[in-house]
Amino acid sequence: MSGPPPHPLAVTIGEPAGIGPEILIAAWQSRSETLPAFYVLGDAALIAARARRLKIDVPIAETTPEEATAHFGSALPVVALENRLEDAPGNPSGANAAGVIEAITRGVEDVLGGRAAGLVTCPIAKKPLYDAGFRFPGHTEFLGHLAEKAAGVPATPIMMLAGPELRTVPVTVHQPLKEVAASLTREMVERAGEIVGRDLAERFAIPSPRLAVAGLNPHAGEGGAMGSEDADIIAPAIAALREKGFDAFGPLPADTMFHAAARRKYDVALCMYHDQALIPVKTLAFDETVNVTLGLPFIRTSPDHGTAFDIAGKGRARPDSLVAAIRLARQLADNAARNSR
């Protein structure tokens, strides 16, 4: 006998002036028996306005998280926010900031409260949020704050880019390249490896994940001839990870670790800075890559692209990455649920 349907996924609307509303519509329209049920934390009037602008007929059901799955087959379920949102494609406004922040906050509350199986976030624009007083560097840091606030213990969110052929993790993220070497520490590399190794085992169902660790400098430092960080920081972190039972190896020259034969030897690549991680994974599968946040007490995925203000409201946005993010969030939530039994 089959049990009740699983909880749906919560999907935030993201920046209203971007492509979030239209890729949500397109994702729902592309649904089939294999697309997991989800509901949108947003504004039904805005979504309807965007659909009219694009000449799309999409039924919308204002609902609750508990009733969303029942509506999903026949209408796009939308859970209303207290803050209304304006539909002005390509023209971000601070007037929408309260609703954008509310959607993220409510999504975390729904997942931690057992009303949603996981959280999928559409892209946000930071400038309108900063103008409205938002004090976090970005989406991921805000999610870490919400997790820490709810759980009462510090959270260390880690960004992972997951594509069909490659997973990468940037140990340092949004900072100038000239500051990376000075900020990189053994503890950062080791902590990232621990979180990635644990979550790949528990959520991705990879029993003994293989962690390939990139060097910082050309040729991984060339024995100290091209920088000391690889030997003094990265290698000791790898040794510490191995002592803790993780299958970590490196540091590897980054220019030879992303070709097809090399990728077959590991499950994830730990990279030392933003572009070292994002360039290869986006080159291989730009439209199918998903941004996954590890190290949180809940599942969170996101499309691996931005708000795309230049094409918002023009009917050109593709939902591929959002669909991939929804599918992956469901898979991770199911794996985590099995591991908790």
N, C-alpha and C positions, 0 to 999 in steps of 0.2 A: 504494500500500500504506500503510495507516495504521500509525503508530508505536505505542509503548507508551502506556498511559493516563497523563495528567499526574499529577504528585504531588498528593495530596489536600491540603486545607486543615487546619490545626490549629486547633481551637476550645477555648478554656479554659472550664472550668465556671463560673468566677466565684465569687461569694459563695454558698456552699451553702445558706444560710438564706433566700436570695432566690428569684427566679423563674428563675434560670439553668438548673437541672436540667430544669424543665418546658418551657421554651421550646426547649431542645435536643431534648427528646423530640418536641415538636410540630413543630419544623422537620424532623426526620428523617421523621416520619409524613407530612408534606406533600410529600415528595420526589417528583420525577418525573424524566424524562430530562433536564430542563433544570436541576435543582438539582445544583450541583457536589458531588463527594464530599468528605466531611470526616470527621475523627475527633475525639473528645472527649478532652482531657486531664483526667482526673477519677477518680472512684471508682465502679466498676460497681455496687457494693452500694448506694451512696447513690442512684444513678439508678434502680435497681430498686425501692428503698424508696419513692422519690417516685412512681414509676409505680403501685405498689400503692396508695399513699395516694389517688391520683387515679383508681383503678380503670381503669388503662390497661394493655393487654397489649402490651409492646414487647420484642422480642427484642434481646438485648445480646451483642455479641461482644468479649471482651477480646482485644486484638490488638496489633500493632506499627504504627508509621507506614507501614512498607513493605508491610504486608498489609492495611491499612485499606480501600483501594479495593475489593479483592476481596470484602469483607464488606458493603460499604455498601448494596448492593441488597437484602439480606435481613435485616440486623441493624444496630443502631446501634453503630458501632465505638468502643470505649473503650480508650485507652492508660492503663494504671494508673499512679498516682502512688505514690511511696514512703510519703507521708504520707496516712493514711486521713482520711476526712471524715465528719462526723456529719450526719444529716438531721433538722433541727429547724426547719421553715419558720417564718419570722417571728421567730426567736430567734437572732441572730448571736452567735457565740462565738469568743473568741480561740483556742480549741482547733483551729479550722479554719484559722488564719492560715498555718501552715507549708505546708499543702496548696495554699492559694490562691496563695501566692508561688511554690511549686514549679511549679504549672501554667503560670504566666506565664513563668518562667525556662526551663522545658523547651520551651515553645512557640517562644520566640525561638531556642533552640538547634536545634530541629528545622528551622526555616526557614533559618537561616544554614548549617546542616549539609546542606541539600539534601534533607531528608526530607519537607518540606512546602512548598507553593507560597506560602503566606501565612498570616498569623495573624489569627484572629478572636477577640476577647475578650468574654466575657459580663461584665456589670456586677459590680463589687466594692464592698464597703462599707469605707470607710477606717478607721472607729473601731476595729473588731476588729483590724485590722492595726497601727494605731498602738499599741494596748494591748499588742501582742506585740513591739513594738520596731521596726516598719517606719518608716524614716526619710525616706521620699519623700512629697512633697505629694500625689501621686496616681499613677494608672495610667500616664499619659503620661510623667511624669518618670522613673518606674522603667524604662519601655521605653527612654527615652533613655540612661539609665545602662547598661542591658544592652547596647545597641548600641555605646556608647562603649567599654565593657569588651571587647567582642568584636572591634571593629574597630581599637581603639587610637587613634581620632581622635574629637574632640568631635562630638556629634550635637545638632542643634537641632530637637526635635520640634515640629511645628506642628499644631494642631487644625483640621480642616476639617469642617464639617457639610454633607453632600451629600444633597440631596433630589431628587425628580424635576423640580422647577421652579427650584431655587435652590441655589447653593453659597455658604457664608459661612465666613469665617475671623476669629476674634477675635485681634487682635494682643496684647492683654493678656487674661488668662483669669480665674483664680480669685483675685481680690483685691477689697477694698472699693472701691466707686465713688469714694469721696473720695480714694483713692490713685492712681487711674488717671492723671490729668493729670500728677502729679509724677513718675510712673515712666515715662511714654511718652517715647521718644527717636526721633530720626530713624533711628538705626541699627536699632532694633527694627522699624520699619515697612519699611525697605528690605530687611532680612534676610528678613522674612516674605514680602515680595513676590517676592524672588528664589527662595525655596524653593517657594512656591506656583506661580509661573510655570514653573519647571523641571519640577516633578512633574506639573502638568497636561499639559505637553507629552509627557513620557516615559511616564507611567502612565495618563493619561486620554486619550491620543491626540488632544489638541487642539493642532494645530501652532503657532498663534500666539494663546495665550490672552489674553483681554481682562480686565484687572484694574481693577475699579471700586473706588476707595478712598474710604471714608466719612470725613467730617469728625468731629471729636470734639465740637464745640460745636453748639448750635442754629444752623441756617442756615450750617453750616461756618464759623462765626466771624463772619459778617456783616461782612467786611472789617476784622476786629479789634475790632468793637464788642462782641462776645460772647466774647472770649477770643483769645489770641494763638497757641495751639498749632497751629491749622490752617495758619496762614501760616508759622510759625517752625519747625515740626517736620514736619508731614505733607506740605505742598507741596514742600519740598526733597527729601524722601524719594522722592516721585513723580518729580521731575525726575531724580534719580539713577537710578531704575529705567528711565526712558525713555532715558537715556544708555547704559545697559547693554543696550538692545534690547528691553525689555519694553513691551508695549502697556498702560501704566498711565495712569489719568486720574483727576482729582479735585483736591482733596477735594470730595466731594459732600454736600449736605445729606441726612442719613440719613432724614429724613421723606418724601423724594420719590424714593428710589432702589429701592424694593422693590415698586412696583406693576407690573402685567404688562408694560406698554409699556417701562418702564425696565429690567426684567430682560432683555429681549431684546437689550439693547445690551452685555451683558457675560457672561463665563463664570464669574466668581467675584467676590464682594464682600469686600474687606478691611475689617473693622470694627475700631473702636478698643477696644471692651470687650465683655465676655461677653454681656450681654443685647442689645446692639445687633446682635450676630450671631445669637444663638439664638432670639430671639423671632420674627423673620420666618420663618425656615426651619421652626421647629416649628409655627408657625401654619398654614403652607401644607401641611405633610405630616408630622404628628406620628408616625404609625405607620410611615412608609416612609423616614424620614431616617436616615442612617448617619453615625457618627462615624469619620472617616478621619484617621490620623496621617501627616502628610507629614514629610519631612526625615529619615526613618530609612532604613537600608540594607536594609529589608525591607518587605513589604506588611503593614499592620495596619488592620483595620476593627473596628467595635464597634457594637452597637445604641445608638441615641441615647435611652436611658432608663436609669433606675436599677434598684436591686435589688427595688423594689416589695415590701417586707416585708409590707405590709398585705394583699396578695392572694396571697402565696406559699402554695403548698399547697392552694389553693382551686379550681384549675382554671379560673381566669379570665384568666390571662396569655395575651397574643397573641404569636405568634412573628414577626409581619410584619417588624419592624425587624431581627431576627436573620437572617431569610431574605434580606432586602435586603443586609445586611452580608456574608453568605456569597457572594451573587451578585456583589456589587461587588468583593470580594477576589479572586475568580476572574478577573473582567474585568481588574482592574489587574495581576494576576500575568501574565496572558497578554500584555497590552500591553507590560509591562516585558521579558518574555522575547523578544518580537519585536524590540524596540528594541536588545536586547543582541546580536543576531545579526550 
